[in-house]
């Protein structure tokens, strides 16, 4: 059913490219869960999703989960959502926290990675490791509050794309659905542009 809808908007070649690509998502929270759903709606079928957390009631204001998912590992709840949308989806759901060794082990499994982690040190470690391995990476910084600075997408050389307002901090402002989802949409758009060969280095 999903594939039939995409036929109106994407060429057979583009649909094949997206269906064959594997997208890795580090973190299945506000960014990662929304990115995964948007990419699945766009024709991506293969995912590796890594997160050690479970769905909590406080997540429901900005993440794709519903009350029925509370208490479930996020990666398993997200896999169920993606498979409900597209039964042809193949989701490698890994319930684990990412430390240096686990990042090194999982990176080669995907064609492109979305960094959707919370802690600044984890974000930095993941991006630096991915770039060292020569893997395209889309990272986000600044999506807190509402009515803030405009969201941007910046291409940084050949491998790295940054999105966000680059200024707001969830330590000072609440993470609300509109701006979190806006940042996730920019990340998903950057992934699609890369896979379809439409992105250009700065």
N, C-alpha and C positions, 0 to 999 in steps of 0.2 A: 504493500500500500504506500509506504514512504517512497519507495523507488519510483512508483508511478507518478507521484507528484514532482519528483526531481527531474523527470524527463522533460518537463515543460521549460526548465530553466538552465539545465546543464547539458553540454554535448555528451555523446557516448564516451568520447575520449576522457573528458573531465570526470565523468561519473566513474569510469574505470580507475583513473588515477586516485581518486579519493577513496574508493572502495578497497584498493590494494594497499594504501599507505597505513602505517602503524604510528599512532600518536601516543606519546607517553605523557602522563599528567602526574606531577609530583604534588600531591595534596588534593583532597576531595571535599574541600570546604566551600566557602562562598565563591571563590574563583574557579577552582577545579571542577566542581560539580556543574556549574553553569557552562563552563567551556565545553565539557564533555557532551552535555545535552545539545548545545548549539552545533557542535561538530557532527554529532550523530544525525541531527536534522538536516545537515548539509551533505550527507552521504558518506561520511567516514564510518568504517565498520570495525576497524581493529584498534583496540586501546590497551595500553598498560596503565593501570591506575594504582598508585601507591599511597597509602595513608594508614596510620596506626590507630586512628580515632574512631569513636562511635558517635552516632547521631544523638544529640541532646536537644531538649526543647528550645534552648537558646539559639540553636542553629536555624530554626524554621523561619526566621524573619528574612533570610537572605540566601539560603541554600535551597537546592531543588527538592529537598526531602519533605515528606508529609508526616503527620503524627504517627501513622502506622509504622514508620521507619525508626522511631525513637528506640534507642537501645541496640540497634543493629550496627555492626561495623559499617562505616561509611562506604567502603569500597564495595561491599556486598549489596548494600541498598542501592548504590549508584549503578552497579551492574544490572540489577533487576529492573531499574527504570529504563536503562538503555536497551535492554533486551525486550522490554514491553513495547518500546517505540519501534524497534527494528529487530525482529527475531533472527535476522542474519548477522547481528552484531556479535563480535568475538571480543570479550573483555577479560583480560588477564588481571584479576583483582588481587592485589597483594596487601594484606593487612599487616603493615609493619612501619616502624619509624625509620626514616632515612638518616643514617650516619654515613661517614666517609666511605666505609667499605661497601655498604649496601648501595650507595649511589654508584660507585665504580662498577658494581656487578650488574645493575639494572640498566644503565645507560645504553649499552649497545643494542638493547632489545627493540628500540623504537627509532623511527626515521627523524623525528623532531620531538622536542620536549617542551611542555608548558610548566613553568615554575609557578606553583600556586601554594607556596608554603607561608606560614605565619611569621616565624621568628626571623629577624634580620640576619642572624648568623647562619641559619639554615639556608635562607635564600641565597646569601652570598656564596656559601660553600657549594650549593648545587650548581649555580650558574658558572662559577669558576671551573668546576670539575667538568661540566658539560662542554664548555668552550675548549678546555684543554684536550678533550677527546674529539674536537672538531664537529660537534653536533649542533645543529640549529636549535636555538632556545628562545622562548618568548617569556619574558619576566614582567612583573607588575610592581609598581610602587606608587602609593598615594591614591586612596579611593574612599576615604572616610568622610562622614558627615553628609551634608546636602548643600546644594547651591554654591559649591566651592569653585576652585579654579577649573578651567576647561580640561577635559581629558585629552591626552595626546598619544600618538604612536610614533616612536622614534626608532628608525633603523640604525643600528650601531655597527657598521662594518658588514662583513659577509654573514655572520652567524647569529648575532644577537638583536632582538627587537625588544624594546622597553615600552610599556604602556602605563598610563595613570596620569595623575595630576602632579606627581613628583614632589608633593609638599605636605599633604594632609597625613595625619597619623592616627591610627585607631586607638592609640594610647590617650589621645586628647579628644577625639570625636567618635561617635558611634559608627559602626559598620552597618549602613542601611542598604536595603535591597537596590535602590536605583543606581547608586554610584558603583557599588560592588558589581552589579550585573553589567553596567556600562564598561567597566574595566575588563570583565570577562569577555564581553562581546568584542572588544578590541583585540584581546588575545586570540580568540577564535578566528577573527578576521585575518590576523597576521599568519596564523597557521594555514588557513586556506590559501592566502596569497602566496605563501612559500610553496605549498604542495602543487599549486597550479602554475607556478613559474611567473607570478605577477609582481613579486616584490623586487625592489631595487635598493641596493646599498646606498647609504647616505654619501 
